[in-house]
């Protein structure tokens, strides 16, 4: 039973109109078909994952090789790594009572 006519929108009318718009697109929707499923590789059944299990790994390699690091032209060598000695002052550069400029 509908109520008296009013200027407010009716929920049933709005839903009917919006769902009618959704159904228009379904006619044009193309469903992709899978061709030649036999050509596809057979899927291997996935092994179940065992959680909270102890894993005993054993390393059986007898040797391994590591590539030498690439040296760059700008990197300092051992000879040029010498740093100059710091200068040691006989007295501190600041004295008690000096004013300091501090930004708060």
Helices and strands as residue ranges (DSSP letters): H 11-28, G 79-81
